[in-house]
Amino acid sequence: MQIPLKRVALKLGVSAVQRLPEIFTILRTIIDSQNRNGQFLFLGSASRDLIRQSSETLAGRIAYFELTPLLYSEIKKYEKPISLQSIWLRGGFPDSLLARTDKASRRWRDNFIRTFLERDIPQLGFRIPALTLRRVWQMCAHTQGQLLNSSQFGSALGVSHTTFRSYIDLLAETYMLRILPPYAANLKKRLIKSSKVYLRDTGILHSLLAIDTFDDLLGHPNFGASWETLAMETIIAAFPDWEPFFYRTAAGTELDLVLIRGHRKMAFEFKASTTPHVTKGFWNGLRDLDIEQAWIISPIDDGYPLRDNVRVCPLSELYKITPEEACPAPE
């Protein structure tokens, strides 16, 4: 029995598009015959690099949008107030965030992790044991925000560094990890060349670290790294057209996040303390990269200027400024 093309495509729209990547060839015929925008909306949990057929067959006919877990700005518009502590602890996945209790939230995230490893990854065509990939994920959680050393991690896992890196790339391409590259400025300095690795959702991070309550988080060694994740993902989503990097030299100069667009640069530092203090390395980084505007993001209620071009502020304040206001284009 021959199924009409429209019915096939519309049915696929309510499923994950990566399950039938061959459908893109069929869609091309439909799109060209209709000759209008916005005919189909597809959801999927894998990057375009894992669904190469889309870019090969629908070039010029397709647009990509990265849908993150709920952002801080979106959550603050919810009809029922949700505390920063809950957002931070539970992450941005709706069923986790809106669960009635922290225990129910943790249960949802545990089930999500198991389903992702045991069902979603195999459906993408990868035959990696779920236990192995979970160990990789947990290793990244325990080294949250640190430099990625594939040789050392691969040795601990009993695999080569290339195999370990392929696991990392898979988790990144399915939006579970963020690989933050170093900013390679043309400077006469010894720069760190390794990337940093982050879990992109704090709720998933806390589940893999067995952090059940906010009190558990307060006493955990990754408390600061967890705040860095929440703040970083919020900022990167708020400035989607800017490229994210970190900056570090062998001498200890470091900026947690540098956003680049053309010749414009913005810098961010993340401090989990309500009375943040930055080191000399932060000021050296601003001077090295000739950055005019920088922010120190902390869990505070009201922002205040630290210097003329540096401001300490809460996450909520970032949504009151536009990229043009934050870093005007040179005239």
C-alpha positions in Angstrom: 0.0 0.0 0.0 1.4 3.4 -1.0 1.1 6.0 1.8 0.6 9.7 0.6 3.7 11.8 1.1 2.0 14.5 3.1 0.6 11.9 5.6 4.1 10.4 6.1 5.6 13.8 6.7 2.9 15.0 9.0 3.1 11.9 11.1 6.9 12.3 11.4 6.3 15.8 12.8 5.1 14.4 16.1 8.0 12.0 16.4 11.8 12.4 16.7 13.1 13.3 13.3 16.3 11.4 13.7 14.4 8.1 13.7 13.7 8.4 9.9 16.4 10.6 8.4 15.7 9.2 4.9 12.4 11.2 5.0 14.3 14.4 4.0 14.5 13.2 0.4 10.7 12.9 0.3 10.2 16.2 2.1 12.3 18.0 -0.6 9.7 17.1 -3.2 6.8 18.4 -1.0 8.6 21.6 -0.1 9.5 22.4 -3.7 6.0 21.7 -5.0 4.4 23.9 -2.3 7.0 26.7 -2.5 6.1 28.3 0.8 7.8 28.6 4.2 6.9 27.0 7.4 5.3 23.8 6.1 6.7 21.4 8.7 8.0 21.6 12.2 10.2 18.7 13.4 11.6 17.8 16.8 14.7 15.8 17.5 17.3 15.3 20.2 20.4 15.2 18.0 22.4 17.8 16.2 22.5 18.3 12.5 25.9 16.5 12.4 24.2 13.3 13.4 21.4 13.9 10.8 23.5 14.7 7.8 20.8 13.9 5.4 18.9 17.1 6.3 21.8 19.4 5.4 22.5 17.4 2.2 19.0 17.2 0.8 17.3 20.3 2.2 20.0 23.0 1.8 18.4 26.3 1.4 15.0 24.9 2.6 15.6 24.3 6.3 16.3 26.4 9.4 17.7 25.0 12.7 16.6 26.2 16.1 18.2 24.9 19.3 15.6 24.5 22.0 17.2 24.4 25.4 15.6 23.3 28.7 13.5 26.1 30.2 15.5 29.3 30.6 15.6 31.5 33.7 13.8 34.3 31.8 11.0 31.9 30.8 10.6 30.4 34.3 10.3 33.8 35.9 7.2 34.4 33.7 5.5 31.3 35.0 2.2 32.0 36.9 3.5 30.3 40.1 6.7 31.7 41.6 9.7 29.3 41.5 12.7 30.1 43.6 16.2 30.4 42.2 17.2 27.4 44.5 14.6 25.1 42.9 15.6 26.2 39.3 19.2 25.7 40.2 18.7 22.3 41.9 16.2 20.8 39.5 17.4 22.2 36.2 15.3 23.3 33.3 13.5 20.2 32.1 9.8 21.0 32.7 8.8 17.7 34.4 11.8 17.9 36.7 11.3 21.6 37.5 7.6 21.4 38.1 7.6 18.2 40.1 5.7 18.4 43.4 8.8 17.5 45.5 12.5 17.3 45.1 12.3 13.6 45.4 9.8 13.4 42.5 12.1 15.6 40.5 15.1 13.4 41.2 13.1 10.3 40.2 12.1 11.9 36.8 15.7 12.8 36.1 17.0 9.4 37.0 14.5 7.9 34.6 15.4 10.4 31.9 19.1 9.4 32.2 18.3 5.7 32.0 15.9 6.1 29.0 18.4 8.4 27.2 21.2 5.8 27.5 19.2 2.6 27.0 16.8 3.8 24.3 17.6 7.1 22.7 21.3 6.5 22.0 20.7 3.1 20.3 17.9 4.6 18.2 20.6 6.9 16.7 22.5 3.9 15.6 25.2 3.7 18.3 26.0 0.4 20.0 27.7 1.7 23.1 26.9 -0.1 26.4 24.7 2.1 28.5 26.9 1.5 31.6 30.0 2.7 29.7 28.4 5.9 28.5 26.9 6.5 31.9 30.4 6.3 33.4 31.7 8.8 30.8 28.8 11.1 31.7 29.5 10.8 35.4 33.2 11.5 34.9 32.3 14.7 33.2 30.0 15.6 36.0 32.7 15.1 38.6 35.1 17.3 36.5 32.5 19.9 35.7 34.0 23.0 34.2 37.5 21.6 34.1 39.8 21.0 31.2 39.1 17.9 29.1 41.9 15.4 29.2 40.8 12.6 26.9 44.0 10.6 27.4 43.7 10.6 31.2 39.9 9.9 31.2 40.2 7.2 28.5 42.9 5.5 30.5 40.7 5.5 33.6 37.9 4.0 31.5 40.2 1.4 29.8 39.7 2.8 26.3 41.9 4.9 23.9 41.7 8.7 24.0 40.1 8.7 20.5 37.4 6.3 21.7 36.8 8.4 24.8 36.6 11.6 22.7 34.0 9.9 20.4 31.9 9.3 23.5 32.2 12.9 24.5 31.3 14.1 21.0 28.2 11.9 21.0 27.0 13.4 24.3 27.8 16.9 23.0 25.9 16.3 19.7 22.9 15.1 21.7 23.0 18.3 23.7 23.9 16.7 27.0 27.4 18.3 27.2 28.9 21.6 26.2 32.4 21.6 24.9 33.7 25.1 25.5 36.8 25.9 23.4 39.6 28.2 24.4 39.9 31.6 22.8 43.0 31.5 20.7 43.9 35.2 20.5 46.9 36.3 18.6 48.9 37.1 21.7 52.5 36.5 22.7 51.4 34.4 25.6 51.3 30.7 26.4 47.6 29.8 26.1 45.7 26.8 27.3 44.6 24.9 24.3 42.4 22.2 25.8 38.6 22.7 25.9 36.5 22.7 29.0 33.6 20.3 29.4 30.2 21.1 31.1 26.9 19.2 31.6 24.4 21.6 30.1 21.6 21.1 32.7 22.2 21.5 36.4 19.4 19.0 37.2 21.1 16.2 35.2 24.4 17.3 36.7 23.1 16.9 40.3 21.5 13.5 39.6 24.7 12.1 38.3 26.5 13.5 41.4 23.8 12.1 43.7 22.8 15.6 45.0 19.2 15.3 46.2 18.6 18.6 48.0 19.9 22.2 48.0 21.6 21.5 51.3 23.5 18.7 49.6 24.5 21.1 46.9 25.7 23.7 49.3 28.2 21.3 50.8 29.4 19.7 47.6 32.8 20.4 46.0 31.0 21.2 42.7 28.9 23.9 44.2 30.7 26.7 42.3 30.9 24.7 39.0 27.1 24.0 39.3 26.4 27.8 39.5 28.8 28.3 36.6 26.7 25.9 34.5 23.4 27.6 35.3 24.8 31.1 34.6 26.7 30.1 31.5 23.8 28.3 29.7 21.5 31.2 30.6 23.9 33.8 29.1 24.8 31.8 25.9 21.1 31.4 25.2 20.5 35.1 25.8 23.1 35.9 23.2 22.6 33.2 20.5 24.5 34.9 17.7 27.7 35.3 19.7 30.4 32.6 19.8 31.3 31.3 23.3 34.9 30.7 24.5 36.9 30.7 27.7 40.3 32.4 28.1 43.2 31.1 30.1 47.0 31.5 30.0 49.6 29.4 31.6 50.4 32.2 34.0 46.9 32.0 35.5 45.1 34.7 33.7 41.5 33.5 33.1 38.0 34.6 32.1 35.2 32.1 32.6 33.3 33.0 29.4 34.1 35.3 26.5 31.5 36.0 23.9 32.7 37.0 20.5 30.9 38.6 17.5 33.2 40.0 14.8 35.4 42.5 16.6 33.1 42.8 19.6 33.9 41.0 22.9 32.1 40.5 26.2 33.4 38.7 29.3 31.7 37.0 32.2 32.9 35.6 35.5 30.8 33.3 37.6 30.8 33.5 41.4 28.5 31.4 43.6 29.1 33.7 46.5 26.7 36.6 47.4 29.8 38.7 48.0 31.9 37.9 45.0 35.6 38.6 44.8 37.7 38.4 41.6 41.4 37.8 41.3 44.1 39.7 39.5 43.8 37.1 36.7 40.4 38.5 35.8 41.6 42.0 35.4 44.6 40.8 33.4 42.2 38.9 31.1 40.2 42.0 30.4 43.3 43.9 29.6 44.8 41.1 27.4 41.7 40.9 25.2 40.9 44.7 25.4 37.4 44.0 26.7 35.3 47.0 27.4 32.3 45.4 29.2 32.3 42.6 31.7 29.9 41.1 34.2 30.3 39.0 37.3 27.2 36.8 37.7 26.3 35.9 41.3 23.1 34.6 43.1 22.2 38.1 44.4 19.0 40.2 44.2 20.3 43.5 43.0 23.3 44.4 40.9 25.9 47.0 41.5 29.0 48.4 39.6 32.4 47.1 40.6 34.2 49.5 38.2 33.1 51.6 35.3 33.1 48.7 32.9 32.5 45.8 35.3 29.2 45.1 37.0 28.2 42.5 39.5 24.6 41.3 38.7 22.0 38.5 39.1 20.9 36.4 36.2 17.6 38.3 36.0 19.4 41.5 35.1 20.9 40.1 31.9 17.5 40.1 30.2 17.1 43.8 30.6 19.9 44.5 28.1 20.4 43.8 24.5 23.7 42.8 22.8 23.9 46.2 21.2 23.5 47.9 24.6 26.0 45.5 26.3 28.6 45.8 23.6 27.9 48.5 20.9 29.3 47.9 17.4 32.3 50.1 16.6 31.4 53.1 14.5 
